[in-house]
Amino acid sequence: MTGPNTKNTYEHVDVLVAGAGLAGLYILYCLRQRGLTALAFEAGSGVGGTWYWNRYPGARVDVESTQYSYHFSDELAREWKWSEKFAAQPELLRYINHVADRFDLRRDVKFDTRVTSAHFDDAANLWTLRTDRGDIATARYCIMATGSLSKPYRPPFPGLDDFRGDWYHTAMWPHEEVDFSGKRVGIVGTGSTGIQAIPVVSAQAKHLTVFQRTPNYTAPARNRQLAPDEQREFQARHALWRVEVRHTFAAMTGFPLPTKFSHEDTPEQRRAFLEKRWKEGGMPQSLLASYKGVNVDEQANRVVADFVRDKIHEIVKDPKVAALLCPPLDLPIGSKRPPIDTDYYETFNRDNVTLVDVKHAPIERLTADGIRTANEHYELGAIIFATGFDAMTGTLLAIDIQGPDGYTLKNAWADGPSTYLGLMVAGLPNLFMINGPGSPSVKANMIVALEQHTDWIMGVIDHLGMTGRDRVEASDQAQTAWVQHTREVAEATLMPRADSWYVGANIPGKKRVFMPYFGGFDRYAALCEEIAADGYRGFELSHHGGGRSHAAALPPGASSA
Ligand code: N01
């Protein structure tokens, strides 16, 4: 193999991987176990993906750390000790680096290198990847482990170049510490990211102005140090847990499932019950799982949403600010990705925090010294954009992906993403996605989901090898049926109602499609297994032969590895 980061290299491996985040590393591990050669290209200078890029103040995971861990290795689970219930970004990144070192995975990764195109050579039956550093690599199979939330979005407010202060996007945070002491800081966005950053930045900045477009529901995380006996218990149960978790809706365990409808309780009982859940902390595992039907029934949803609105009024002292923080009645709780927080609503009681409504008076432009909205100018020395991502499809569509006969991913997704099981796209053979649209992905514990996807992909690659075949492709019919099923499942819930990134509403012009599969991780994983056992129903498996297509792929002057 060629050395790292040399220009114009050519390599041929069994499997090419885009991304060395949590998914890319597990894929490399699995391929190594099989004796297959692999090469991953990673845009960052280190491993970690999401946790490499998102270094903003307050960044931490909102799935319990013990569950937001790899599960493929009992030894790894025994070795690693999480310090907090919800680990912060530096600890998560240390963990991912530990995994990369522990399993010697870095040697198959080329860092600081972004994949720009992936073209399939039909005759050679090979994918060719090209990168922004001039690399060319070919392989029979290609796996896109590019992340669901990896293309940051910053609204194109005019005047950014005029702004004389510093500005940041939370997903492209500097590696060195940013000191906001003594500064007037503005933050745009109150999604999960803004909600984590706002309390931390407000504690440091001279003044923090929060520009809020849509108020969000959030619940206390109740983060805390993990006790040694909790660690030990999880480690002792790890092997069992790994199996249990595959039979759960969100690939998480350890929280009680709802047993009754809210109308079965009196108002006093409801209040006491929801109060108990609020004290315990958490949102998907707590408030949203308090009563049956919260995700599907307006009335059931309203009970929980009203409870949070009451809490906001109870916590926030200024009634006008509290009213502004209350999500509108037509926004179901849970229909935007539910955040959890540490002292979010309490932060608005601080003297140095101002909440600005940019729904009714939108941001018009940045100026030399701040932000101008439709009715006021706010003087700022620094601006933080916590404005999210072009989720689930943005990163993939930024790569020029081309299958046989010039058929591109852009063609395939012109009317929104279509996939079979979120794993493959019809017309693009031997190209797999991890946590693609149409899979549980962001509606599940992402690590369990990426392990399940990777295991399934390894299964089909093994199967092809064992049966003397070398090509797999999703059929059009299976894809159409899956897309329809995914849509029907979502439409039976309140999920598509919100203008969320789940439906692409945050990106101007993006086709509105509810992208994740919301039928449950358990049901999805069982279906994937059943499809495999049924001879990969809905996939076409064939033999094409072909070779390395070495000469064809090699550009003038490029050197072979
Ligand atoms: O992004 P978002 P995020 N003018 O899209 C606002 C994951 N995550 O980075 O709601 C003014 O949710 C926008 O307003 P509105 C998690 O899956 C995980 O916060 O569209 N405001 C919204 O308030 C999460 O869901 C973790 O009206 C504008 C905000 O920007 C996902 O990442 C932690 C605007 C964007 O919110 C994305 O979260 C953090 C404009 N022109 C994130 N444009 C953990 O697991 C946008 N906004 C810990």
Residues whose N, C-alpha, C, O or C-beta is under 5 A from the ligand:
A	BS01	N01	R60 V61 D62 L149 P155 V188 G189 T190 G191 S192 T193 G194 F211 R213 T214 R337 V358 A386 T387 G388 F389 D499 W501 N506
